[in-house]
Amino acid sequence: MLVTISGLPGSGTTTVSKLLVEHYGIDMISAGDVFRALAKERGMTLAEFGKLAESDPSIDTTIDQRQRELACTLDNAILEGRLAGHMAQDALTVWIKAPPEVRVGRIVKREGSSFDVRFQETMEREESEALRYKDIHGIDIDDISIYDIIIDSSKWDQFQIASILTVSIDNAGGFA
């Protein structure tokens, strides 16, 4: 079984994905980890790297192609990333959402800096990504109609969300 977990920055996708990976003992493929590593390699912030990606579509296409290839070859995995639900076929698709203030608060806790600085960076990053996804893939990131499950992470903590998803995964046939 393949499960995709998607959401905007700070929504909790990585944390929940890691809990599920630990619970099931399966692999996780994270687009965000790849993107962050590429930004760090170039000595850039995520916002700066996002701007670069606007003019260099090969960054997104490389990450997306890798996710598609892995999704086709793995039988049991969590595919985590903003476009993961669009990259995998025959997967249980999950979107984790939260209000911008909640998400940015989590980003500040994780990465430091002030709320105002991180809020501005996050909004710029999301705008940049939305433009790229539309231009490169024709995907409207605000259209969450493709997802099987939508969970608001401002209502439940990561353990409760993992529990909800564990029940859903197990009822859908689980990981073989």
SERO-4910 file (N, C-alpha, C, O; in steps of 0.05 Angstrom, whole numbers):
BEGIN
 pado doro    nc1    nc2    nc3   cac1   cac2   cac3    cc1    cc2    cc3    oc1    oc2    oc3
  Met    A     17    -24      0      0      0      0     18     25      0     39     26     13
  Leu    A      9     44    -14     22     70    -15      4     91     -3    -20     92    -10
  Val    A     14    107     15     -1    129     28     14    155     22     38    156     27
  Thr    A      0    175     12     12    201      9      2    220     30    -22    219     38
  Ile    A     20    236     40     13    256     61     23    283     51     47    287     48
  Ser    A      4    301     48     10    327     37     -1    349     55    -19    344     71
  Gly    A      9    373     52     -1    396     67     19    419     63     41    416     54
  Leu    A     10    443     71     27    467     69     48    467     92     46    452    111
  Pro    A     69    483     89     90    484    109     79    488    138     62    506    142
  Gly    A     89    472    156     81    475    184     55    460    191     46    462    214
  Ser    A     43    446    172     18    433    178     22    407    194      3    398    206
  Gly    A     46    396    193     51    372    208     55    346    192     56    324    203
  Thr    A     58    349    166     60    326    148     85    309    155     83    284    156
  Thr    A    107    321    159    132    306    165    130    292    191    137    268    193
  Thr    A    121    305    212    118    293    238    100    269    238    106    248    248
  Val    A     76    273    226     57    251    224     68    228    207     65    204    214
  Ser    A     81    235    185     92    214    168    113    197    183    113    173    181
  Lys    A    130    210    199    150    196    214    137    177    235    147    155    240
  Leu    A    116    186    247    102    169    267     90    144    253     92    122    264
  Leu    A     79    148    229     68    125    214     90    106    205     87     82    206
  Val    A    112    117    196    135    101    187    146     84    211    151     60    208
  Glu    A    147     97    234    156     82    258    136     60    266    144     38    272
  His    A    111     67    265     90     47    272     90     23    253     88      0    263
  Tyr    A     92     28    228     90      6    208    116     -6    199    117    -27    187
  Gly    A    139      8    205    165     -2    197    168     -2    167    179    -21    155
  Ile    A    159     20    154    161     22    125    178     46    118    188     60    135
  Asp    A    182     50     92    199     72     82    182     98     79    158     97     76
  Met    A    197    120     80    185    146     76    201    161     55    226    161     56
  Ile    A    188    173     35    201    189     15    190    217     20    166    222     17
  Ser    A    208    236     26    200    263     32    211    284     12    235    287     10
  Ala    A    193    297     -2    201    317    -22    212    341     -7    231    354    -16
  Gly    A    201    348     16    211    370     32    239    367     41    255    386     41
  Asp    A    247    343     49    274    337     57    294    342     34    315    354     37
  Val    A    286    334     10    302    338    -13    305    368    -19    327    377    -25
  Phe    A    282    382    -19    282    410    -25    300    426     -4    315    443    -12
  Arg    A    296    419     22    312    433     43    342    427     39    359    445     43
  Ala    A    349    402     33    377    395     29    389    410      5    411    420      7
  Leu    A    374    412    -17    384    427    -40    388    457    -34    407    469    -42
  Ala    A    369    468    -18    372    497    -10    397    500      7    412    519      4
  Lys    A    401    482     26    424    483     44    450    480     29    469    494     34
  Glu    A    451    461     10    475    457     -6    483    483    -21    507    488    -25
  Arg    A    463    498    -29    469    523    -43    471    547    -24    475    570    -34
  Gly    A    469    543      2    471    564     21    449    584     20    452    608     24
  Met    A    425    574     13    402    592     10    380    586     30    377    563     40
  Thr    A    364    606     37    340    601     53    319    587     35    322    586     10
  Leu    A    298    576     47    278    564     32    264    584     13    257    577     -9
  Ala    A    260    608     23    247    629      6    265    636    -18    255    638    -40
  Glu    A    291    638    -13    310    644    -35    311    621    -55    311    626    -79
  Phe    A    311    597    -45    313    574    -62    287    571    -78    287    563   -101
  Gly    A    264    578    -65    239    577    -79    238    597   -102    227    591   -123
  Lys    A    249    620    -98    251    640   -119    268    630   -142    261    633   -165
  Leu    A    290    617   -135    307    605   -156    292    584   -171    294    582   -196
  Ala    A    277    568   -157    261    546   -170    240    558   -189    233    544   -208
  Glu    A    231    582   -184    212    595   -202    224    598   -230    210    596   -250
  Ser    A    250    604   -231    263    608   -257    278    583   -266    289    583   -289
  Asp    A    280    563   -250    294    538   -257    275    514   -252    277    501   -231
  Pro    A    257    508   -270    238    486   -266    251    459   -262    238    440   -253
  Ser    A    276    456   -269    289    430   -265    291    422   -236    292    398   -230
  Ile    A    290    441   -218    291    435   -189    265    419   -182    267    398   -170
  Asp    A    243    430   -189    217    416   -182    214    391   -198    205    370   -187
  Thr    A    220    391   -223    216    367   -239    234    344   -230    226    321   -231
  Thr    A    258    350   -220    276    330   -210    264    317   -185    263    292   -182
  Ile    A    254    333   -166    242    323   -142    217    307   -148    213    285   -138
  Asp    A    200    318   -166    175    305   -172    180    278   -187    166    258   -182
  Gln    A    198    278   -206    205    254   -221    214    232   -202    207    209   -205
  Arg    A    231    240   -183    241    220   -164    218    208   -147    217    184   -143
  Gln    A    200    225   -139    177    215   -123    160    196   -140    151    175   -131
  Arg    A    155    203   -165    139    186   -183    152    159   -187    139    138   -185
  Glu    A    178    159   -192    193    134   -196    192    117   -172    187     93   -174
  Leu    A    197    128   -148    197    113   -124    169    103   -118    165     80   -109
  Ala    A    149    119   -123    121    111   -118    114     87   -135     98     70   -126
  Cys    A    125     85   -159    119     62   -176    134     37   -169    125     15   -176
  Thr    A    156     40   -154    172     16   -148    168      6   -119    175    -17   -114
  Leu    A    157     22   -101    154     13    -74    126      3    -69    106     14    -78
  Asp    A    124    -19    -55     98    -31    -48     87    -19    -23     62    -15    -21
  Asn    A    103    -13     -3     94     -3     22    111     21     30    134     19     37
  Ala    A     99     45     29    114     69     35     95     92     41     72     92     33
  Ile    A    106    112     55     93    138     58    108    157     39    132    160     41
  Leu    A     93    170     23    103    190      4     94    217     15     70    223     14
  Glu    A    113    233     26    106    258     39    116    282     23    139    283     15
  Gly    A     98    300     17    106    324      3     81    339     -7     59    328     -9
  Arg    A     85    364    -14     63    381    -22     47    369    -45     23    371    -45
  Leu    A     61    357    -64     47    346    -88     45    316    -88     38    304   -108
  Ala    A     51    304    -65     52    274    -64     26    261    -73     27    241    -87
  Gly    A      4    273    -66    -22    262    -75    -26    263   -105    -41    247   -116
  His    A    -12    281   -118    -14    283   -147      7    265   -161      5    259   -184
  Met    A     27    256   -146     50    241   -158     45    211   -157     59    197   -172
  Ala    A     27    201   -141     24    172   -138     -4    164   -147    -24    177   -142
  Gln    A     -5    141   -160    -30    130   -169    -37    107   -150    -19     94   -139
  Asp    A    -63    102   -147    -72     80   -130    -61     82   -101    -53     62    -89
  Ala    A    -62    106    -90    -52    111    -63    -75    121    -46    -94    133    -57
  Leu    A    -74    117    -20    -91    130     -1    -80    158      3    -57    161     13
  Thr    A    -95    179     -5    -84    206     -5    -95    222     19   -119    221     25
  Val    A    -76    236     33    -83    251     57    -73    279     54    -51    284     45
  Trp    A    -90    298     62    -82    327     63    -85    335     92   -106    332    104
  Ile    A    -63    346    104    -64    357    131    -64    387    128    -46    399    116
  Lys    A    -83    400    141    -86    429    139    -85    441    167    -89    427    187
  Ala    A    -79    467    168    -80    483    192    -80    512    184    -70    519    163
  Pro    A    -92    530    201    -91    558    194    -62    569    193    -44    558    207
  Pro    A    -58    590    177    -30    600    174    -17    607    200      7    602    204
  Glu    A    -31    619    219    -19    627    244     -9    603    260     12    604    273
  Val    A    -24    581    259    -15    557    273      9    545    260     29    538    273
  Arg    A      9    544    233     31    532    218     56    549    222     78    537    226
  Val    A     54    575    221     78    592    224     88    590    253    112    590    257
  Gly    A     70    588    272     79    584    300     97    559    303    116    559    317
  Arg    A     89    538    289    105    513    289    132    517    276    152    507    285
  Ile    A    132    531    254    157    537    239    176    553    257    200    547    257
  Val    A    166    573    271    182    589    289    194    571    311    218    573    317
  Lys    A    178    554    322    187    536    343    209    517    332    229    512    346
  Arg    A    206    508    308    224    489    296    250    502    286    272    492    289
  Glu    A    247    526    273    270    539    260    280    564    272    301    575    265
  Gly    A    265    575    292    273    600    305    264    624    289    248    622    270
  Ser    A    274    648    296    268    674    284    242    684    296    230    672    314
  Ser    A    233    707    286    209    719    297    185    710    281    187    701    258
  Phe    A    161    712    293    137    704    280    133    720    255    126    708    234
  Asp    A    137    746    256    132    763    233    150    756    209    141    755    186
  Val    A    175    751    215    194    744    194    186    717    181    185    715    157
  Arg    A    181    698    198    173    671    188    146    672    173    142    658    154
  Phe    A    128    688    183    102    691    170    106    701    141     95    690    122
  Gln    A    122    722    139    127    734    112    141    714     94    133    710     71
  Glu    A    161    700    104    176    680     89    157    658     80    158    649     57
  Thr    A    140    649     98    122    626     92    102    634     71     97    619     52
  Met    A     91    657     73     71    666     53     84    670     26     72    662      6
  Glu    A    109    680     25    123    683      0    130    656    -12    127    651    -36
  Arg    A    138    637      5    145    610     -4    120    597    -15    121    584    -37
  Glu    A     97    599     -1     73    586    -11     64    598    -37     55    584    -55
  Glu    A     66    624    -40     59    637    -65     77    628    -88     67    622   -110
  Ser    A    103    627    -82    122    618   -102    116    589   -111    116    583   -134
  Glu    A    111    572    -91    105    544    -97     80    541   -113     78    526   -132
  Ala    A     59    556   -105     33    554   -120     37    562   -149     25    549   -167
  Leu    A     53    582   -154     58    591   -182     73    569   -197     66    562   -220
  Arg    A     93    557   -185    109    536   -198     92    512   -203     93    500   -225
  Tyr    A     76    503   -184     59    480   -188     40    484   -211     34    465   -226
  Lys    A     29    508   -213     10    514   -234     24    514   -261     15    503   -281
  Asp    A     48    528   -262     63    530   -287     74    503   -296     72    496   -320
  Ile    A     86    488   -278    100    463   -285     80    440   -290     83    425   -309
  His    A     61    437   -271     44    414   -272     14    420   -278     -1    401   -282
  Gly    A      7    445   -278    -22    452   -281    -38    445   -257    -62    440   -259
  Ile    A    -25    444   -233    -38    437   -208    -45    462   -192    -28    479   -188
  Asp    A    -70    464   -184    -78    485   -165    -76    473   -137    -93    456   -129
  Ile    A    -56    481   -122    -51    470    -96    -73    475    -76    -76    460    -56
  Asp    A    -90    495    -82   -113    500    -64   -137    481    -69   -155    481    -53
  Asp    A   -136    466    -90   -157    447    -96   -150    421    -82   -133    406    -92
  Ile    A   -164    416    -60   -158    391    -45   -178    369    -50   -181    350    -34
  Ser    A   -192    371    -72   -213    352    -78   -202    324    -85   -217    304    -85
  Ile    A   -177    322    -91   -165    296    -98   -159    278    -74   -153    254    -77
  Tyr    A   -161    290    -50   -152    275    -26   -175    258    -14   -198    267    -12
  Asp    A   -168    234     -5   -187    216      8   -193    225     36   -216    222     46
  Ile    A   -173    236     50   -175    244     78   -164    272     81   -142    277     72
  Ile    A   -179    289     95   -169    316    101   -172    320    131   -193    316    142
  Ile    A   -149    327    144   -149    329    173   -138    357    180   -118    366    169
  Asp    A   -150    370    200   -142    396    210   -124    391    234   -133    383    255
  Ser    A    -98    397    231    -79    391    252    -79    412    274    -64    411    293
  Ser    A    -96    432    272   -100    451    294   -120    439    314   -123    450    336
  Lys    A   -134    418    306   -155    406    323   -144    381    338   -154    375    360
  Trp    A   -124    368    327   -113    344    339    -82    346    339    -71    358    321
  Asp    A    -69    333    358    -40    333    358    -30    311    339    -46    296    328
  Gln    A     -4    309    336      8    290    317      2    261    324     -1    245    306
  Phe    A     -1    255    349     -6    227    357    -35    220    351    -41    198    343
  Gln    A    -53    239    356    -81    234    350    -85    231    319   -100    214    310
  Ile    A    -72    248    304    -74    246    275    -62    219    265    -74    206    248
  Ala    A    -40    211    276    -28    185    268    -47    163    275    -49    143    260
  Ser    A    -61    165    298    -80    144    306   -104    143    286   -112    122    278
  Ile    A   -114    167    279   -136    168    259   -127    155    233   -142    139    221
  Leu    A   -103    161    224    -93    151    199    -87    121    201    -91    107    181
  Thr    A    -78    112    224    -73     83    227    -98     67    224    -99     47    211
  Val    A   -120     77    236   -146     64    233   -154     64    204   -163     43    193
  Ser    A   -151     87    191   -158     89    162   -142     70    145   -152     57    127
  Ile    A   -116     70    149    -98     52    134   -105     23    138   -107      8    119
  Asp    A   -108     15    163   -115    -12    169   -142    -21    157   -144    -43    147
  Asn    A   -161     -3    157   -187     -9    145   -187     -9    115   -204    -21    102
  Ala    A   -167      4    103   -164      4     74   -147    -20     64   -141    -23     41
  Gly    A   -139    -38     83   -124    -61     75    -96    -62     87    -83    -83     87
  Gly    A    -87    -39     96    -61    -38    110    -37    -43     92    -40    -48     67
  Phe    A    -14    -43    104     11    -48     90     16    -78     91     13    -91    112
  Ala    A     23    -90     68     27   -119     66     53   -127     80     59   -151     80
***
